Amino acid sequence: MTDLRMECLVERIVKEPDLQPSRVSVYLAMLQLWKEQKRCNPFQISRRKIMKLSGVKSIVTYHKCISELKDRGIVEYRPSYHPKLGSEAKLI
């Protein structure tokens, strides 16, 4: 995927109405991991990495952010529930 694709993803999140800053931060953290993983969709994420990159300190807030991004159709998310395996995410 090209830089144009990344630009479109950033533009989409910025234009999303009434999106709280924590949700934007989590999305941008996911975007960073997507970029690091050669822009493959789906890609692996971990709660710990997303929270560190986004600055979200609460696990509850993290789950609310992921849930809202998923409900709005911005990302697809499949938790792994395995301590060593990351969850699977897809930017839409």
Order of alpha helices (4+ residues) and beta strands (2+ residues): alpha-alpha-beta-alpha-alpha-beta-beta
